[in-house]
Amino acid sequence: MKQWEMAKLYGDDARVRFFIGVVRDKDRLVRALSGIDYVVHAAATKIVPTAEYNPFECVKTNVLGQ
């Protein structure tokens, strides 16, 4: 939802592209980052009970970006 809202605000700016994917998918990541200078990785496990139940996955996603 937030990406859709941001695309409405910045969709006409050729410098900005929006992708949804899994950072663990190397081929998708390579295609998405082709010709890109800056990346904002804003995905996170934000639900505390989920993070507490899956601490290692939470660290991979929130800290390591894997």
Residue pairs with C-beta under 8 A, 6 or more apart in sequence:
3 18
3 20
6 18
7 18
10 16
17 32
17 36
19 28
19 32
21 28
21 29
21 32
22 28
23 29
23 41
23 43
23 65
23 66
24 66
33 39
41 65
43 61
44 61
44 62
45 51
45 54
45 57
45 58
45 61
45 62
50 58
51 58
51 62
60 66
